Amino acid sequence: MTTCTTRRIIAASTGVHPYTVYQWAKGLPNCPEPIGSHGRTLLLPAEETYAWLKSHGRATPEQIDAMREREVLA
């Protein structure tokens, strides 16, 4: 099983709207591709996504820890 995160988890942990996370994914290079979905929710590879957020200055280590607490399995 793979640990995953979602745009809603990222948004809740960073204090932004989910659409903002969508815009980050479209506007910044090398955004991790979804590895699956649950209904309409895209599942993103957790560790790759956290590294991407950190490298683009979009999440602090504390925010990433908060995301890890809400990870889902795929």
SVG drawing of the C-alpha trace seen along z (x, -y; Angstrom):
<svg xmlns="http://www.w3.org/2000/svg" viewBox="-17 -30 30 32">
<polyline fill="none" stroke="black" stroke-width="0.4" points="0.0,0.0 1.1,-3.6 0.5,-6.5 -1.3,-9.4 -2.5,-12.9 -5.2,-15.0 -5.6,-18.6 -8.1,-19.0 -5.6,-17.7 -2.9,-20.0 -5.3,-23.0 -6.5,-22.3 -2.9,-21.9 -1.5,-25.0 -4.6,-27.3 -5.5,-27.9 -8.5,-27.1 -8.4,-23.7 -8.6,-25.7 -5.3,-27.4 -3.6,-24.0 -5.0,-23.2 -3.5,-26.4 -0.1,-25.6 -0.2,-22.2 -1.0,-23.8 1.4,-26.7 4.5,-25.2 6.8,-22.8 7.1,-19.1 3.9,-18.6 3.5,-15.0 0.8,-13.2 -2.1,-11.6 -1.7,-7.9 -5.4,-7.1 -8.7,-8.5 -11.4,-7.9 -14.6,-9.2 -13.8,-12.7 -10.8,-13.0 -7.4,-12.7 -4.8,-10.8 -1.3,-12.2 1.8,-10.2 2.5,-11.6 6.3,-11.8 6.8,-13.0 4.1,-15.7 5.6,-16.9 9.0,-17.2 7.5,-19.2 5.5,-21.5 8.7,-22.1 10.9,-22.8 8.4,-25.4 8.0,-27.1 4.4,-26.1 4.5,-24.2 6.6,-24.3 7.9,-21.2 5.1,-21.7 2.4,-21.8 3.9,-18.7 3.7,-16.9 0.0,-17.8 -0.5,-16.4 1.2,-13.1 -1.3,-12.7 -4.1,-12.7 -2.6,-10.5 -4.7,-7.8 -3.7,-4.4 -4.1,-3.5"/>
</svg>
